[in-house]
Amino acid sequence: MAKGRSALLLLVAAALTANAQIIFDTDSGYFGDDGVALVMLMRSSRKPEVRLISVVAGNVWTRSGANYMRRNLRWLRATQVPVRVGAQQPLVHTAAMMKLEGAIEFAGAFSEKPEVAVVPSDAVEAMARIIDTAKGSVTLLAIGPMTNVAMLLGTRPDLEKKIGALIFMGGNVHVGGNSSKAAEFNFWFDPEAAGIVLRSAIPRKVMFGLDVSNRVKLTKATFDEVMTVQNPITALYRDDFGNRYPGFLKDPKAEGSLWDELAAAYLIDPSLVKKSETEYLDVECVFGPKYGAVKKLDRKMAPDATPVEIVLDMDFPRVLDIYKKALMFQPPPD
């Protein structure tokens, strides 16, 4: 970015994230990057106000994700934050379709049995109510598939321009995918929803995709440093990051990536972004090898669409510092 434009974007970002009201839209698994992202925001000295946690199917099915988030809030002593169940399936994509796609590196909930008991879904209504009545702008932090956000825009198009900003983890522009060869997981899981959101007129969209996630690695050295502090959150962290992904307790040489944590770090400190580019983007929704891949938007198809700021580089040592400090806290006495 040019220096003048970079400075302007930072000023805009700082204004949008200072004391921000946040809707935290997540496909949380057991803990993982969604859980760390929540801890980073809730433990931030900048005190962004998380107004709602809306849960979407992605890493796991929605009811399980909501239960994980409620448990995280209990350990953070933040049970005042409501958790609402959202979309329990993608708009179009199904597990049956996935079987026709060939080798998939990560399939998320599609690799699990569907949840038998369907629970009431009221997340989209809760999202709309908060945006409708908020004093000031609301930031959407979308770190899972975009199904809830697409449903919000479909049912309440009048709210599109009332959303202050959409900060999201998903997609890949200059690198390959991590579910299919062409697509990043969140976009691959629900390509139609991602396309609706990218073609929308939400005033500001900031993308943390694989282009930036692939540039930073989580190693056992960071894991070991976090493990020097014992609290309920680091116990979850140890179980998940140690025994599941990346599996540091099984393989000390394992490496993981930072995904949702980068978007959360940006909300805490926008100056962490060192390089970005701006482009009008769309998603491939024709079923085939490129299903879910990012492509350039044909402006004739969506003349009111706003561009996407694609983050390409960040100050990763500072990101990891925020990451570690958020997890390594001593909870207050009962």
ZAMARGU-4260 file (C-alpha; in steps of 0.2 Angstrom, whole numbers, plus 5000, padded with zeros to 4 digits):
<rodrens>
0) 5000/5000/5000 | 5005/5018/4997 | 5010/5026/5014 | 4996/5039/5013 | 4983/5026/5010
5) 4990/5015/5023 | 4989/5029/5036 | 4972/5033/5031 | 4966/5014/5032 | 4974/5013/5050
10) 4965/5028/5055 | 4948/5021/5049 | 4952/5004/5057 | 4957/5012/5073 | 4941/5022/5074
15) 4931/5006/5070 | 4939/4995/5083 | 4941/5007/5097 | 4929/5001/5110 | 4920/4991/5096
20) 4904/4982/5098 | 4907/4965/5091 | 4896/4951/5085 | 4908/4936/5086 | 4902/4923/5073
25) 4911/4907/5075 | 4911/4888/5070 | 4921/4884/5086 | 4927/4866/5089 | 4933/4860/5106
30) 4944/4875/5109 | 4957/4878/5095 | 4959/4895/5086 | 4941/4900/5089 | 4943/4898/5107
35) 4960/4907/5107 | 4952/4922/5097 | 4938/4924/5110 | 4951/4924/5125 | 4961/4937/5116
40) 4947/4948/5114 | 4940/4946/5131 | 4957/4948/5139 | 4961/4963/5129 | 4965/4980/5138
45) 4956/4989/5124 | 4940/4981/5130 | 4930/4978/5114 | 4912/4974/5119 | 4907/4956/5113
50) 4888/4958/5112 | 4884/4941/5105 | 4892/4925/5100 | 4883/4917/5085 | 4888/4900/5081
55) 4888/4892/5063 | 4891/4874/5057 | 4909/4872/5051 | 4923/4864/5061 | 4909/4855/5070
60) 4890/4855/5070 | 4882/4870/5077 | 4875/4863/5094 | 4892/4856/5099 | 4900/4873/5094
65) 4888/4883/5105 | 4891/4871/5120 | 4910/4874/5118 | 4908/4892/5118 | 4897/4892/5133
70) 4910/4882/5142 | 4924/4894/5137 | 4913/4909/5143 | 4911/4900/5160 | 4930/4898/5162
75) 4932/4917/5157 | 4919/4922/5169 | 4909/4931/5156 | 4893/4921/5155 | 4884/4938/5153
80) 4888/4936/5134 | 4874/4927/5125 | 4877/4912/5114 | 4865/4909/5100 | 4864/4894/5088
85) 4864/4899/5070 | 4864/4890/5053 | 4865/4871/5056 | 4869/4867/5038 | 4877/4877/5023
90) 4866/4885/5011 | 4869/4872/4997 | 4884/4861/5001 | 4882/4844/5008 | 4892/4829/5014
95) 4885/4820/4999 | 4892/4833/4987 | 4909/4832/4996 | 4910/4813/4991 | 4910/4819/4973
100) 4924/4831/4976 | 4939/4819/4977 | 4952/4821/4990 | 4948/4834/5004 | 4961/4838/5016
105) 4949/4844/5030 | 4930/4842/5030 | 4926/4849/5047 | 4908/4844/5052 | 4905/4834/5036
110) 4917/4821/5043 | 4906/4819/5058 | 4888/4811/5060 | 4875/4825/5059 | 4868/4830/5076
115) 4851/4821/5079 | 4842/4834/5089 | 4840/4850/5079 | 4839/4865/5091 | 4831/4882/5088
120) 4841/4894/5078 | 4839/4912/5083 | 4857/4919/5080 | 4852/4928/5064 | 4837/4937/5073
125) 4849/4941/5088 | 4862/4948/5076 | 4849/4959/5067 | 4842/4966/5084 | 4859/4971/5090
130) 4864/4980/5073 | 4846/4988/5073 | 4847/4995/5090 | 4866/4998/5093 | 4872/5016/5098
135) 4886/5017/5085 | 4892/5004/5073 | 4894/4986/5076 | 4908/4975/5069 | 4905/4958/5063
140) 4920/4946/5067 | 4916/4931/5056 | 4929/4917/5059 | 4919/4902/5052 | 4909/4899/5036
145) 4898/4914/5031 | 4881/4906/5032 | 4874/4916/5047 | 4880/4932/5039 | 4873/4928/5022
150) 4856/4924/5030 | 4857/4940/5040 | 4859/4950/5023 | 4846/4940/5015 | 4833/4942/5028
155) 4837/4960/5033 | 4845/4969/5017 | 4842/4986/5025 | 4855/4982/5038 | 4869/4979/5025
160) 4876/4997/5026 | 4873/4999/5045 | 4887/4986/5049 | 4902/4996/5053 | 4914/4983/5047
165) 4916/4964/5043 | 4932/4957/5049 | 4933/4939/5043 | 4945/4924/5042 | 4942/4914/5026
170) 4948/4912/5008 | 4964/4912/4998 | 4969/4924/4984 | 4988/4920/4980 | 4990/4903/4988
175) 4982/4886/4987 | 4968/4880/4998 | 4968/4869/5014 | 4952/4859/5011 | 4953/4857/4993
180) 4968/4861/4982 | 4958/4877/4977 | 4949/4883/4992 | 4951/4887/5010 | 4940/4878/5023
185) 4928/4892/5028 | 4924/4897/5010 | 4924/4878/5004 | 4911/4873/5017 | 4899/4886/5011
190) 4904/4895/4995 | 4887/4902/4991 | 4886/4911/5008 | 4904/4918/5006 | 4899/4924/4988
195) 4884/4933/4995 | 4894/4942/5008 | 4908/4947/4997 | 4896/4954/4984 | 4887/4964/4998
200) 4888/4983/5001 | 4895/4981/5019 | 4905/4997/5020 | 4922/4989/5025 | 4928/4971/5023
205) 4945/4965/5029 | 4950/4948/5025 | 4962/4937/5035 | 4964/4922/5023 | 4978/4909/5020
210) 4989/4922/5011 | 4993/4929/5028 | 4989/4913/5039 | 5002/4903/5030 | 5016/4915/5034
215) 5016/4912/5053 | 5018/4896/5062 | 5014/4890/5079 | 5028/4880/5087 | 5030/4869/5103
220) 5041/4884/5110 | 5026/4895/5111 | 5015/4880/5117 | 5028/4877/5131 | 5028/4895/5136
225) 5009/4896/5138 | 5010/4880/5148 | 5020/4888/5161 | 5004/4896/5168 | 4990/4885/5174
230) 4972/4891/5173 | 4956/4883/5166 | 4959/4890/5149 | 4977/4884/5148 | 4971/4867/5153
235) 4959/4867/5138 | 4973/4874/5127 | 4985/4860/5133 | 4972/4846/5129 | 4967/4853/5112
240) 4984/4859/5105 | 4994/4846/5114 | 4983/4831/5109 | 4973/4836/5094 | 4980/4849/5082
245) 4994/4852/5080 | 4998/4838/5093 | 5013/4845/5102 | 5013/4832/5115 | 5014/4818/5102
250) 5026/4827/5090 | 5037/4841/5097 | 5042/4845/5079 | 5024/4848/5074 | 5019/4865/5068
255) 5002/4874/5067 | 4995/4889/5059 | 4986/4905/5066 | 4970/4908/5058 | 4956/4916/5068
260) 4969/4923/5080 | 4975/4935/5067 | 4958/4943/5064 | 4956/4945/5083 | 4973/4953/5085
265) 4968/4965/5072 | 4953/4970/5082 | 4964/4973/5096 | 4978/4983/5087 | 4975/4987/5068
270) 4993/4993/5067 | 4998/4975/5067 | 4995/4974/5048 | 5010/4978/5038 | 5004/4974/5020
275) 4988/4973/5012 | 4980/4975/4995 | 4962/4980/4990 | 4951/4970/4977 | 4933/4966/4972
280) 4931/4948/4976 | 4919/4934/4973 | 4918/4915/4976 | 4917/4901/4963 | 4900/4893/4966
285) 4900/4881/4951 | 4902/4864/4958 | 4918/4857/4952 | 4937/4857/4956 | 4937/4876/4960
290) 4921/4876/4971 | 4924/4888/4985 | 4939/4897/4977 | 4941/4915/4977 | 4940/4925/4961
295) 4939/4943/4955 | 4921/4950/4955 | 4912/4954/4939 | 4906/4972/4944 | 4892/4970/4932
300) 4885/4956/4943 | 4886/4967/4959 | 4888/4985/4956 | 4885/4990/4974 | 4898/4978/4981
305) 4912/4986/4991 | 4930/4980/4989 | 4939/4969/5001 | 4955/4973/5010 | 4966/4957/5009
310) 4979/4956/5023 | 4995/4949/5017 | 5008/4952/5031 | 5007/4956/5049 | 5019/4960/5064
315) 5019/4942/5069 | 5030/4943/5085 | 5018/4956/5092 | 5003/4945/5087 | 5011/4931/5096
320) 5015/4942/5111 | 4996/4946/5112 | 4992/4928/5110 | 5002/4922/5124 | 4998/4936/5136
325) 4979/4933/5133 | 4981/4915/5138 | 4993/4916/5152 | 4982/4925/5165 | 4979/4921/5183
330) 4960/4920/5186 | 4953/4930/5201 | 4949/4920/5217 | 4932/4913/5219
</rodrens>
